[in-house]
Amino acid sequence: MSDHTATRVHAAVARFVGGDPAALLDLFADDATWEVPGDNAMAGVHRGRDGILAFLRRTAELTERTYHVEPLWILADDEHAVVVYRARGRRPDGRELDIEQALLVDVAGGLWRRARAQPLDQAAFDAFWAG
């Protein structure tokens, strides 16, 4: 396990948990992607730092800033990182989310090139983010 990559991943998660998604952007390559699977309003490939930041801000807006993550465990080497976390949030219409997700990250040159947020309960994730 790369201590440098693991330290950066831990710092990134702490910044996100602390409510500062913009502080994550220095971890991403200029042409990085953030992928979200499923059939829902958040699904798709979000490209570049600006696209990723817009996605993270939209997550906060659609949940009236109730969306939070709690890291459960992190593994990393020089080329990959996996963060398993608990995701919770509430939509204005009363829908609630409380699931585990995995963030799969490809790292190159110390920068995140590709991140894929994979819900472990896709049906619950899709229902929460629908419309």
LODO-124005 format. One line per 10 residues: their letters; for each residue x, y negated, z of N, C-alpha, C, CB. Coordinates in nm, 4 decimals. Each point is the difference from the previous one (the first is absolute). Glycine has a CB too. Example, Ala and Ser with C-alpha at 12.3 -4.5 7.8 and 13.67 -1.06 7.14 Angstrom:
REM residues 2
AS> 1.3190,0.5690,0.7800,-0.0890,-0.1190,0.0000,0.0900,-0.1200,0.0000,-0.1892,0.1173,0.1246 | 0.1542,-0.2223,-0.1966,0.0820,-0.1190,0.0060,-0.0770,-0.1090,0.0730,0.1184,0.0628,-0.2145 .
***
This chain:
REM residues 131
MSDHTATRVH> 0.0852,0.1181,0.0000,-0.0852,-0.1181,0.0000,0.0884,-0.1226,0.0000,-0.1846,0.1218,0.1217 | 0.1544,-0.2157,-0.2061,0.0743,-0.1243,-0.0063,-0.0460,-0.0938,0.1108,0.0292,0.0275,-0.2482 | 0.0630,-0.0614,0.3365,-0.0364,-0.0915,0.1086,-0.0393,-0.1364,-0.0546,0.1553,0.1217,0.1537 | -0.0870,-0.1663,-0.2594,-0.0312,-0.1311,-0.0574,-0.1420,-0.0022,-0.0564,0.2433,-0.0338,-0.0538 | -0.2794,0.1327,-0.0264,-0.1348,0.0052,-0.0573,-0.1039,0.0146,0.1093,0.0916,0.1010,-0.2093 | -0.0676,-0.0137,0.3056,-0.0955,0.0196,0.1088,-0.0188,-0.1287,0.0805,0.0655,0.2424,0.0115 | 0.0426,-0.3135,0.0147,-0.0095,-0.1263,0.0743,-0.0830,-0.1016,-0.0769,0.2232,0.0448,0.1052 | -0.2008,-0.0528,-0.2361,-0.0776,-0.0941,-0.0819,-0.1479,0.0378,-0.0053,0.2047,-0.0433,-0.1366 | -0.2340,0.1718,0.1303,-0.1390,0.0446,-0.0024,-0.0673,-0.0328,0.1329,0.0588,0.1846,-0.1620 | 0.0089,-0.1564,0.2725,-0.0554,-0.0332,0.1314,-0.0265,-0.1508,0.0108,0.1226,0.1966,0.1015 .
AAVARFVGGD> -0.0295,-0.2781,-0.1497,-0.0171,-0.1449,0.0042,-0.1180,-0.0440,-0.0867,0.2464,-0.0260,0.0406 | -0.2612,0.0873,-0.1575,-0.1112,-0.0344,-0.0892,-0.1332,0.0325,0.0646,0.1460,0.0417,-0.1979 | -0.1561,0.0758,0.2573,-0.1248,0.0396,0.0654,-0.0297,-0.0954,0.1153,0.0378,0.2419,-0.0642 | 0.0629,-0.2781,0.1410,-0.0208,-0.0932,0.1112,-0.0501,-0.1348,-0.0497,0.1797,0.1163,0.1288 | -0.1260,-0.1648,-0.2404,-0.0459,-0.1277,-0.0555,-0.1441,0.0087,-0.0464,0.2333,-0.0518,-0.0697 | -0.2683,0.1629,0.0048,-0.1376,0.0163,-0.0465,-0.0952,0.0110,0.1183,0.0827,0.1130,-0.2085 | -0.0467,-0.0307,0.3062,-0.0832,0.0164,0.1191,-0.0148,-0.1335,0.0725,0.0751,0.2400,0.0220 | 0.0299,-0.3204,-0.0258,-0.0029,-0.1313,0.0643,-0.0805,-0.1037,-0.0754,0.2189,0.0538,0.0928 | -0.2790,-0.0149,-0.2054,-0.0867,-0.0916,-0.0739,0.0714,-0.0903,-0.0977,-0.1460,0.0069,0.1923 | 0.2644,0.0311,-0.2372,0.0761,-0.0835,-0.0923,0.0356,0.0778,-0.1266,0.0918,-0.1304,0.1944 .
PAALLDLFAD> -0.1923,0.1598,-0.2798,0.0306,0.0782,-0.1198,0.0957,-0.0715,-0.0944,-0.2230,0.1045,0.0211 | 0.2239,-0.2367,-0.0239,0.0910,-0.0726,-0.0891,0.1456,0.0279,0.0359,-0.1733,-0.1789,-0.0297 | 0.2004,0.2072,0.1567,0.1369,0.0291,0.0425,0.0506,0.1317,-0.0564,-0.0424,-0.1289,0.2076 | -0.0468,0.2119,-0.2597,0.0407,0.1266,-0.0607,0.0633,-0.0190,-0.1367,-0.1820,0.1111,0.1249 | 0.1516,-0.2212,-0.1892,0.0342,-0.0133,-0.1410,0.1483,0.0054,-0.0291,-0.2024,-0.1319,-0.0226 | 0.2883,0.0949,0.1183,0.1435,0.0074,-0.0261,0.0493,0.1442,-0.0092,0.0270,-0.2177,0.1178 | -0.1112,0.3137,-0.0798,0.0362,0.1407,-0.0117,-0.0227,0.0540,-0.1404,-0.0559,0.0278,0.2395 | -0.0296,-0.0959,-0.3182,-0.0418,0.0513,-0.1299,0.0868,-0.0532,-0.1129,-0.2315,0.0178,0.0871 | 0.2565,0.0686,-0.1847,0.0619,-0.0434,-0.1248,-0.0983,-0.0920,-0.0720,0.1378,0.2145,-0.0181 | -0.0872,-0.3016,-0.0664,-0.0866,-0.0935,-0.0726,-0.1103,0.0707,-0.0773,0.1927,-0.1545,-0.0179 .
DATWEVPGDN> -0.1621,0.2712,-0.0377,-0.0968,0.0722,-0.0826,-0.0614,0.1201,0.0722,0.1277,-0.0737,-0.2001 | -0.1284,0.0697,0.3314,-0.0548,0.1099,0.0793,-0.1495,0.0172,-0.0258,0.1748,-0.0413,0.1750 | -0.2230,0.1614,-0.1428,-0.1433,0.0268,-0.0085,-0.0500,0.0559,0.1326,0.0190,0.0424,-0.2480 | -0.1467,-0.0701,0.2766,-0.0705,0.0548,0.1164,-0.1236,0.0672,-0.0572,0.0865,-0.1798,0.1662 | -0.0951,0.3114,-0.1514,-0.1072,0.0777,-0.0607,-0.1000,0.0458,0.1056,0.1573,0.0748,-0.1807 | -0.2841,-0.0875,0.1448,-0.1084,0.0445,0.0881,-0.0919,0.0891,-0.0829,0.0127,-0.2117,0.1454 | -0.0261,0.3388,-0.1073,-0.0856,0.0912,-0.0758,-0.1461,-0.0160,0.0388,0.1900,0.1605,-0.0173 | -0.2756,-0.1018,-0.0633,-0.1405,0.0080,0.0367,-0.0928,-0.0745,-0.0929,0.0748,0.0235,0.2293 | -0.1992,-0.0242,-0.1884,-0.1082,-0.0659,-0.0731,-0.0598,-0.1039,0.0941,-0.0497,0.2075,-0.1438 | 0.1165,-0.3231,0.1511,-0.0409,-0.1034,0.0945,0.0568,-0.1348,-0.0425,-0.0108,0.1702,0.1853 .
AMAGVHRGRD> -0.0291,-0.2740,-0.1165,0.0386,-0.1361,-0.0364,0.1490,-0.0275,0.0159,-0.2261,-0.0702,0.0667 | 0.2978,0.1493,0.0112,0.1418,-0.0235,0.0246,0.0898,0.0882,-0.0869,-0.0587,-0.0645,0.2330 | 0.0004,0.1623,-0.3009,0.0784,0.0944,-0.0799,0.0661,-0.0691,-0.1179,-0.1545,0.1831,0.0684 | 0.2705,-0.1316,-0.1037,0.0701,-0.0512,-0.1161,0.1479,-0.0117,0.0278,-0.2042,-0.1224,-0.0695 | 0.2745,0.0669,-0.0283,0.1433,-0.0239,0.0125,0.0188,-0.1508,0.0097,0.0619,0.2120,-0.1312 | -0.0035,-0.2550,0.2398,0.0246,-0.1421,0.0262,0.1477,-0.0238,-0.0283,-0.1864,-0.0174,0.1774 | 0.2131,-0.0733,-0.2723,0.1348,-0.0146,-0.0542,0.0693,-0.1271,0.0448,-0.0741,0.1304,-0.1938 | 0.2018,-0.1144,0.2260,0.0836,-0.1132,0.0376,-0.0318,-0.0513,0.1397,0.0155,-0.0603,-0.2398 | 0.0749,-0.0205,0.2906,-0.0176,-0.0536,0.1362,-0.1296,-0.0781,0.0135,0.2473,-0.0116,0.0241 | -0.2796,-0.0705,-0.1230,-0.1231,-0.0797,0.0082,-0.1236,0.0884,-0.0005,0.1164,-0.1878,-0.1153 .
GILAFLRRTA> -0.1163,0.2900,0.0309,-0.1134,0.0925,-0.0055,-0.0166,0.0774,0.1293,0.0334,0.0193,-0.2445 | 0.0782,0.0227,0.3031,-0.0048,0.0736,0.1269,-0.0503,-0.0909,0.1111,0.1898,0.1478,-0.0748 | -0.1414,-0.2703,0.0803,-0.0458,-0.0934,0.1034,-0.1487,-0.0297,-0.0173,0.2304,-0.1016,0.0125 | -0.2758,0.0840,-0.1355,-0.1427,-0.0239,-0.0236,-0.0833,0.1189,0.0479,0.0570,-0.1453,-0.1978 | -0.0093,0.2662,0.1736,-0.0692,0.1201,0.0466,-0.0077,0.0019,0.1530,0.0791,0.1250,-0.2046 | 0.0318,-0.1508,0.2713,0.0016,0.0023,0.1470,-0.0910,-0.1090,0.0580,0.2352,0.0908,-0.0057 | -0.2344,-0.2066,-0.0563,-0.0885,-0.1084,0.0468,-0.1471,0.0356,-0.0216,0.1804,-0.1677,-0.0515 | -0.2098,0.2321,-0.0597,-0.1381,0.0403,-0.0276,-0.0484,0.1026,0.1031,0.0369,-0.0444,-0.2458 | 0.0527,0.1340,0.2850,-0.0329,0.0968,0.1047,-0.0449,-0.0729,0.1264,0.1664,0.1642,-0.0959 | -0.0904,-0.2647,0.1339,-0.0343,-0.0779,0.1200,-0.1316,-0.0755,-0.0187,0.2446,-0.0238,0.0524 .
ELTERTYHVE> -0.2628,-0.0367,-0.1679,-0.1214,-0.0791,-0.0246,-0.1254,0.0859,0.0000,0.1366,-0.1592,-0.1325 | -0.1325,0.2745,0.0652,-0.1186,0.0845,-0.0093,-0.0397,0.0619,0.1339,0.0630,0.0474,-0.2350 | 0.0293,-0.0457,0.3287,-0.0295,0.0555,0.1324,-0.0063,-0.1094,0.1070,0.1118,0.2136,-0.0689 | -0.1155,-0.3376,0.0257,0.0003,-0.1139,0.0930,0.1125,0.0153,0.1024,-0.2494,-0.0274,-0.0302 | 0.3646,0.0683,-0.0209,0.1236,0.0163,0.0768,-0.0075,0.1067,0.1097,0.0444,-0.2374,-0.0478 | -0.1358,0.3333,0.0323,-0.0083,0.1094,0.0977,0.0836,0.1204,-0.0406,-0.2279,-0.0778,0.0591 | 0.2821,0.0789,-0.1815,0.0791,0.1142,-0.0466,0.1348,0.0003,0.0709,-0.1155,-0.0050,-0.2253 | 0.1441,0.1160,0.2917,0.1272,0.0147,0.0715,0.0536,0.1398,-0.0209,-0.0705,-0.1691,0.1718 | 0.2008,0.1814,-0.1632,0.0636,0.1308,-0.0095,0.0808,0.0261,0.1264,0.0093,-0.0172,-0.2520 | -0.0046,0.1447,0.2865,0.0794,0.0462,0.1135,0.0926,0.1094,-0.0508,-0.1837,-0.0575,0.1684 .
PLWILADDEH> 0.3136,0.0301,-0.1759,0.0916,0.1030,-0.0501,0.0032,0.1205,0.0940,0.1388,-0.1784,-0.1109 | -0.1428,0.2970,0.0506,0.0063,0.1237,0.0765,0.1385,0.0632,-0.0091,-0.2446,0.0349,-0.0401 | 0.3012,-0.0325,-0.0816,0.1378,0.0456,-0.0165,0.0563,-0.0473,-0.1328,-0.0484,0.1999,0.1422 | 0.1809,-0.2058,-0.1464,0.0714,-0.0507,-0.1171,0.1195,0.0907,-0.0274,-0.0736,-0.2387,0.0486 | 0.0901,0.2751,-0.1754,0.1180,0.0731,-0.0462,0.0610,-0.0780,-0.1152,-0.0970,0.2246,0.0716 | 0.2302,-0.2271,-0.0794,0.0623,-0.0739,-0.1096,0.1375,0.0570,-0.0305,-0.1268,-0.2065,0.0647 | 0.1652,0.1978,-0.1923,0.1377,0.0238,-0.0423,0.0365,-0.1158,-0.0925,-0.0194,0.2572,0.0206 | 0.1267,-0.2461,-0.0946,0.0429,-0.1128,-0.0834,-0.0935,-0.0298,-0.1163,0.2304,0.0564,0.0630 | -0.3133,0.0409,-0.1029,-0.0839,-0.0182,-0.1181,-0.1489,0.0070,0.0255,0.1838,0.0937,-0.1256 | -0.2251,-0.0543,0.2469,-0.1422,0.0184,0.0283,-0.0331,-0.0358,0.1442,-0.0085,0.1796,-0.1730 .
AVVVYRARGR> -0.1152,-0.2151,0.1939,-0.0522,-0.0183,0.1358,-0.1443,0.0467,0.0004,0.1557,-0.1963,0.0469 | -0.1968,0.2514,0.0656,-0.1387,0.0398,0.0201,-0.0426,-0.0566,0.1351,0.0247,0.2139,-0.1412 | -0.1336,-0.2885,0.1389,-0.0580,-0.0534,0.1225,-0.1397,0.0584,0.0117,0.1369,-0.2163,-0.0117 | -0.1633,0.2881,0.1174,-0.1347,0.0481,0.0271,-0.0559,-0.0907,0.1076,0.0540,0.2425,-0.0635 | -0.1731,-0.2952,0.0373,-0.0570,-0.0986,0.0905,-0.1510,0.0164,0.0112,0.1852,-0.1572,-0.0581 | -0.2377,0.1022,0.1637,-0.1448,-0.0037,0.0192,-0.0482,-0.1359,-0.0481,0.0083,0.1612,0.1986 | -0.1063,-0.1602,-0.2876,-0.0565,-0.1237,-0.0559,-0.1401,-0.0192,0.0556,0.1373,0.0233,-0.2120 | -0.1613,-0.1433,0.2627,-0.1314,-0.0326,0.0555,-0.0446,-0.1359,-0.0508,0.0478,0.1375,0.2054 | -0.1769,-0.1494,-0.2246,-0.0551,-0.1280,-0.0412,-0.1504,0.0042,-0.0003,0.2017,-0.0433,-0.1366 | -0.2610,-0.0745,0.1181,-0.1459,-0.0123,-0.0037,-0.0362,-0.1002,-0.1096,-0.0216,0.0551,0.2494 .
RPDGRELDIE> -0.0768,-0.0187,-0.3296,-0.0509,-0.0891,-0.1049,-0.1133,-0.0841,0.0577,0.0642,0.1653,-0.1822 | -0.0924,-0.2790,0.1250,-0.1084,-0.0865,0.0514,-0.1366,0.0683,0.0043,0.1262,-0.1925,-0.0895 | -0.1475,0.2928,0.0028,-0.1293,0.0691,-0.0002,-0.0078,0.1117,0.1042,-0.0193,-0.0544,-0.2416 | 0.1228,0.0688,0.3239,-0.0020,0.0989,0.1070,0.0753,0.1287,-0.0290,-0.2141,-0.0956,0.0606 | 0.2557,0.1177,-0.1861,0.0779,0.1214,-0.0299,0.1312,-0.0027,0.0781,-0.1031,0.0148,-0.2312 | 0.1421,0.1004,0.2838,0.1244,0.0086,0.0756,0.0922,0.1062,-0.0588,-0.1211,-0.0754,0.2059 | 0.2496,0.0508,-0.1916,0.1028,0.0921,-0.0469,0.0876,0.0377,0.1184,-0.0028,-0.1006,-0.2335 | 0.0313,0.2275,0.2472,0.0930,0.0494,0.1014,0.0551,0.1323,-0.0522,-0.1254,-0.1149,0.1939 | 0.2327,0.1047,-0.2735,0.0587,0.1186,-0.0630,0.1522,-0.0077,0.0070,-0.1991,0.0209,-0.1543 | 0.2617,0.0918,0.1266,0.1445,0.0023,-0.0174,0.0313,-0.0157,-0.1478,0.0303,0.1466,0.2042 .
QALLVDVAGG> 0.0802,-0.2146,-0.2321,0.0474,-0.0183,-0.1361,0.1497,0.0251,-0.0020,-0.1836,-0.1671,-0.0512 | 0.2354,0.1928,-0.0660,0.1441,0.0134,-0.0194,0.0439,-0.1032,-0.1028,-0.0055,0.2480,0.0573 | 0.1096,-0.3203,-0.0253,0.0608,-0.0922,-0.0953,0.1273,0.0671,-0.0494,-0.0978,-0.2089,0.1142 | 0.1015,0.2398,-0.2437,0.1136,0.0668,-0.0626,0.0786,-0.1055,-0.0768,-0.1248,0.2226,-0.0176 | 0.2507,-0.2396,0.0517,0.0797,-0.1094,-0.0558,0.1228,0.0550,-0.0720,-0.0800,-0.1532,0.1832 | 0.1021,0.1035,-0.3055,0.1235,0.0269,-0.0742,0.0917,-0.1199,0.0195,-0.1200,0.1463,-0.1729 | 0.2440,-0.1205,0.2122,0.0976,-0.1050,0.0302,0.1156,0.0104,-0.0991,-0.0639,0.0010,0.2466 | 0.1086,-0.1160,-0.2977,0.1179,-0.0042,-0.0871,0.0768,-0.1273,0.0310,-0.1167,0.1335,-0.1829 | 0.2443,-0.1186,0.2081,0.0819,-0.1170,0.0309,-0.0467,-0.0717,0.1252,0.0461,-0.0242,-0.2414 | -0.1057,0.0969,0.3323,-0.0475,-0.0600,0.1245,-0.1356,-0.0685,-0.0107,0.2355,-0.0299,0.0587 .
LWRRARAQPL> -0.2940,0.0264,-0.1786,-0.1290,-0.0655,-0.0200,-0.1090,0.1017,-0.0308,0.1182,-0.2043,-0.0820 | -0.2381,0.1734,0.1246,-0.1152,0.0854,-0.0302,-0.0391,-0.0217,-0.1450,-0.0812,-0.0087,0.2403 | 0.0771,0.1175,-0.3178,-0.0366,-0.0079,-0.1418,-0.1449,0.0397,-0.0216,0.2362,0.0495,-0.0624 | -0.2805,0.0504,0.1386,-0.1362,0.0503,-0.0168,-0.0512,0.0421,0.1369,0.0457,0.0775,-0.2389 | -0.1665,-0.1222,0.2704,-0.0667,0.0432,0.1224,-0.1366,0.0546,-0.0398,0.1236,-0.1726,0.1440 | -0.1579,0.2857,-0.0859,-0.1315,0.0595,-0.0250,-0.0653,0.0221,0.1351,0.0760,0.1127,-0.2166 | -0.1891,-0.1786,0.2370,-0.0770,0.0169,0.1232,-0.1004,0.1122,-0.0236,0.0281,-0.2458,0.0658 | -0.0081,0.3583,-0.0012,-0.0830,0.1174,-0.0225,-0.0870,0.0291,0.1223,0.1743,0.0925,-0.1557 | -0.3049,-0.1206,0.1462,-0.0885,0.0346,0.1114,-0.0058,0.1516,0.0177,-0.1362,-0.2087,-0.0409 | 0.1341,0.2536,0.1645,-0.0117,0.1428,0.0246,-0.1454,0.0443,-0.0017,0.2097,-0.0082,0.1346 .
DQAAFDAFWA> -0.3020,-0.0877,-0.1343,-0.1433,0.0267,-0.0184,-0.0484,-0.0944,-0.1108,-0.0341,0.0733,0.2466 | 0.0523,-0.0291,-0.3711,-0.0319,-0.0851,-0.1150,-0.1467,-0.0409,-0.0033,0.1822,0.1123,-0.1254 | -0.2730,-0.0212,0.1597,-0.1432,-0.0309,-0.0042,-0.0340,-0.1125,0.0979,-0.0492,0.2382,-0.0653 | 0.1027,-0.2328,0.1853,-0.0263,-0.1056,0.0983,0.0618,-0.1326,-0.0449,-0.0066,0.1727,0.1832 | 0.1243,-0.1671,-0.2418,0.0669,-0.1192,-0.0510,-0.0820,-0.0638,-0.1124,0.2236,0.0987,0.0622 | -0.2678,-0.0164,-0.1576,-0.0804,-0.0510,-0.1114,-0.1314,-0.0616,0.0496,0.1020,0.1746,-0.1499 | -0.1670,-0.1099,0.2455,-0.1277,-0.0520,0.0533,0.0225,-0.1345,0.0682,-0.0861,0.2353,0.0320 | 0.1941,-0.2479,0.0422,0.0288,-0.1252,0.0709,0.0263,-0.1155,-0.0966,0.0941,0.1340,0.1890 | -0.0148,-0.1080,-0.2923,0.0398,-0.1067,-0.0928,-0.0930,-0.0129,-0.1205,0.2339,0.0375,0.0721 | -0.3404,0.0399,-0.0781,-0.0937,-0.0091,-0.1136,-0.0578,-0.1405,-0.0104,-0.0566,0.2439,0.0252 .
G> 0.0422,-0.2897,-0.1507,-0.0636,-0.1290,-0.0280,0.0519,-0.1074,0.0804,-0.1940,0.1136,-0.0610 .
***
